Amino acid sequence: MERNRYLTGADFKVHVDVVAFFNNGEGLHDANWRGAFGGNIYKNSGSHGCVNMPRDKVKELYNLV
């Protein structure tokens, strides 16, 4: 688990406030670039394997773990 981190890949570099890693680098993290979460957005606007969460919810989860 980390705070204030840049996540990087071949075609992206994004800042997240908190991330809880699992499964070889994927993680649960905030995604302030998203306007919505859930539903069918993954079909056209998915992630690179991470679970994108609203900032308040991932901070709540982070504090529990």
N, C-alpha and C positions, 0 to 999 in steps of 0.2 A: 504494500500500500504506500502510495506517495502523494504528496501535495505539490502544487505548482510545477507541473511537468509539461514538457513538449513531447507529443507523440509524433513520430516521423515514419514515413514509408517512402517508397519510390516516387510517389506522386502527391505527397501531402506532408505538411508540418502544421500541427495545431496545438494550441495551449489548452490545458485542462487544469481546473482547480484541484481536483482529487481524482485518483484512479486506484482501483483495487484490481490487481492483475490476477489472471487465472489462465490455464491452458496455454502455456508457452508464449505469452506476450499479449494475448487479448485481455481486455479488462472491462470493468464497469466504470464509466466515467461520465462527467458532465459534458454536454455538447451545446455550448451557447450559440452555435451557428444553426441549430435546428429551431424551426418555428413551431413544430408539433412533434409528438412522440406517440408510438403505438399505431394501431390500425394497419393500413396497407402501405405506409410510406416506404417500407423496406423494399417494395417491388421496384421503385424507381429511384430511391435515394437511400440505399443501404449503407452499411459500414464496411470496414475492412476486416470484420470479425469481432469487433468490440460490441458491447451493449451500451448504446447512447442513452443517457438518462437526464431528466431535468436536474438542474443544479441543486435545488433543495432536497430532492429525493436521494441523490447519490451522496450528499453530505450526511443525511440522516443514516443511510446504510453504512457509510464509512465510519461514523461514530459508534455504530453498533458492533462492527467487526473489530 
